[in-house]
């Protein structure tokens, strides 16, 4: 049976993200290779992966060369650095969405943390946990939030069962 994984803010090919977020890599090649290895160490080819945005930054050819090596059937929750109509997004992601809800797990997947009123019972059947990215090394808001930015997951995807509410 296929597993479901979640990850955010890989920023493949983004040289300055190493400095901005104090990532423990010598350069983008070291960073990208480490993230590809860690992704593929967990994700099997038939698994689903929800990437919560900000996949790559910079050269689309470099992104193409990196993304084609990642296991899994990928879905993208758009981030602020993604292009919904871009060739990379259309070729490497089976679905591109603004958010994804898993009612059975009590999860709402988004790029940015959403306002608490969005997570309350009056909007959904029950309180949802907001699984998000975007904030890199900063803490999530207080309450039902889980950040899956790579800086907070040791650059590994996280199994969806570990995130449920």
C-alpha positions as CSV (number, residue, x, y, z in Angstrom):
1,X,0.0,0.0,0.0
2,X,1.2,3.5,-0.9
3,X,2.2,5.9,1.9
4,X,1.6,9.7,2.0
5,X,4.4,12.1,2.8
6,X,4.5,15.8,3.3
7,X,7.4,18.3,2.9
8,X,7.8,22.0,2.3
9,X,10.2,24.7,1.3
10,X,13.0,22.7,-0.3
11,X,14.1,25.7,-2.4
12,X,16.1,23.4,-4.7
13,X,18.7,25.4,-6.5
14,X,18.4,28.5,-4.2
15,X,22.0,29.4,-3.2
16,X,21.0,32.2,-0.8
17,X,18.6,30.1,1.2
18,X,21.6,28.4,2.8
19,X,22.7,31.7,4.3
20,X,19.2,33.1,5.0
21,X,18.1,30.0,7.0
22,X,21.5,28.9,8.2
23,X,21.2,25.5,6.4
24,X,24.1,23.2,7.2
25,X,25.3,22.8,3.6
26,X,28.5,24.0,1.9
27,X,26.7,24.9,-1.4
28,X,23.5,24.2,-3.4
29,X,24.9,20.9,-4.8
30,X,25.5,19.6,-1.3
31,X,22.0,20.8,-0.2
32,X,20.2,19.4,-3.2
33,X,22.0,16.0,-3.1
34,X,21.3,15.7,0.7
35,X,17.6,16.5,0.2
36,X,17.2,14.1,-2.8
37,X,18.9,11.3,-0.8
38,X,16.8,11.9,2.3
39,X,13.6,12.1,0.2
40,X,14.3,8.9,-1.6
41,X,15.4,7.1,1.6
42,X,11.7,7.4,2.8
43,X,9.5,7.8,-0.3
44,X,8.9,4.8,-2.5
45,X,8.1,5.3,-6.2
46,X,4.4,4.5,-5.7
47,X,4.0,6.8,-2.6
48,X,2.2,10.2,-2.7
49,X,4.1,13.3,-1.7
50,X,2.5,16.6,-0.9
51,X,5.0,19.4,-1.3
52,X,3.6,22.5,0.5
53,X,5.3,25.0,-1.7
54,X,8.5,26.8,-2.6
55,X,9.9,23.8,-4.4
56,X,12.8,25.5,-6.3
57,X,14.2,28.9,-6.9
58,X,16.3,29.9,-10.0
59,X,17.1,27.8,-13.1
60,X,14.3,25.7,-14.3
61,X,16.8,23.4,-16.0
62,X,18.5,22.8,-12.7
63,X,15.1,22.2,-11.1
64,X,14.2,19.8,-13.8
65,X,17.4,17.8,-13.3
66,X,16.8,17.6,-9.6
67,X,13.1,16.9,-9.5
68,X,13.2,14.1,-12.0
69,X,15.3,12.1,-9.4
70,X,12.7,12.3,-6.6
71,X,10.6,9.2,-5.9
72,X,6.8,9.4,-5.5
73,X,3.7,10.8,-7.2
74,X,4.0,14.4,-6.3
75,X,1.3,17.0,-5.6
76,X,1.9,20.7,-5.0
77,X,0.2,23.0,-2.6
78,X,1.3,26.3,-4.1
79,X,3.8,28.5,-2.3
80,X,4.7,32.1,-2.8
81,X,7.7,31.1,-5.0
82,X,5.8,28.6,-7.2
83,X,4.2,29.2,-10.6
84,X,0.8,27.4,-11.0
85,X,1.2,27.5,-14.8
86,X,5.0,26.8,-15.0
87,X,6.5,24.0,-17.0
88,X,8.2,22.5,-13.9
89,X,5.0,22.5,-11.9
90,X,2.9,21.0,-14.7
91,X,5.5,18.3,-15.6
92,X,6.5,17.1,-12.1
93,X,3.3,17.4,-10.1
94,X,0.1,15.4,-10.8
95,X,-2.0,18.0,-9.1
96,X,-1.4,21.7,-8.2
97,X,-3.8,23.1,-5.6
98,X,-4.0,26.0,-3.2
99,X,-4.7,23.8,-0.2
100,X,-5.6,20.1,0.6
101,X,-7.9,18.9,3.3
102,X,-7.8,15.4,4.9
103,X,-11.0,15.3,7.0
104,X,-10.4,11.7,8.1
105,X,-7.0,12.7,9.6
106,X,-8.1,16.1,10.8
107,X,-5.5,17.9,8.6
108,X,-5.5,21.0,6.5
109,X,-2.3,21.3,4.3
110,X,-1.4,24.8,3.2
111,X,1.8,26.7,2.4
112,X,1.4,29.5,5.0
113,X,-0.2,29.0,8.5
114,X,-3.8,30.0,8.2
115,X,-5.8,32.1,10.6
116,X,-7.2,30.1,13.6
117,X,-10.8,30.9,12.6
118,X,-10.2,28.8,9.5
119,X,-9.4,25.8,11.6
120,X,-12.4,26.0,13.9
121,X,-15.3,23.6,14.0
122,X,-17.7,26.0,12.4
123,X,-15.8,25.8,9.1
124,X,-15.0,22.1,9.1
125,X,-16.6,19.1,10.8
126,X,-14.0,19.2,13.5
127,X,-11.0,21.2,14.5
128,X,-8.2,20.8,12.0
129,X,-4.5,20.7,12.4
130,X,-2.9,23.1,10.0
131,X,0.2,21.4,8.4
132,X,2.1,24.2,6.7
133,X,5.5,25.5,5.5
134,X,6.7,29.0,4.7
135,X,8.2,30.0,8.1
136,X,11.4,28.0,7.7
137,X,13.2,28.2,11.1
138,X,10.5,30.3,12.9
139,X,8.1,28.6,15.3
140,X,4.5,27.9,14.2
141,X,1.7,29.9,15.8
142,X,0.4,28.6,19.1
143,X,-2.4,26.0,18.6
144,X,-3.1,23.3,16.1
145,X,-0.2,23.8,13.8
146,X,2.6,21.6,12.5
147,X,5.4,23.0,10.3
148,X,7.0,20.7,7.7
149,X,9.6,23.1,6.4
150,X,12.8,21.1,5.7
151,X,14.7,23.1,8.3
152,X,12.4,21.7,11.0
153,X,12.3,18.1,9.7
154,X,16.0,17.5,9.2
155,X,15.5,17.8,5.5
156,X,13.3,14.6,5.3
157,X,9.7,14.3,4.3
158,X,7.3,13.5,7.2
159,X,4.8,10.7,7.1
160,X,1.2,12.0,7.2
161,X,0.3,9.7,10.1
162,X,2.8,11.6,12.3
163,X,0.9,14.8,11.7
164,X,-2.7,13.9,12.3
165,X,-4.7,15.7,14.9
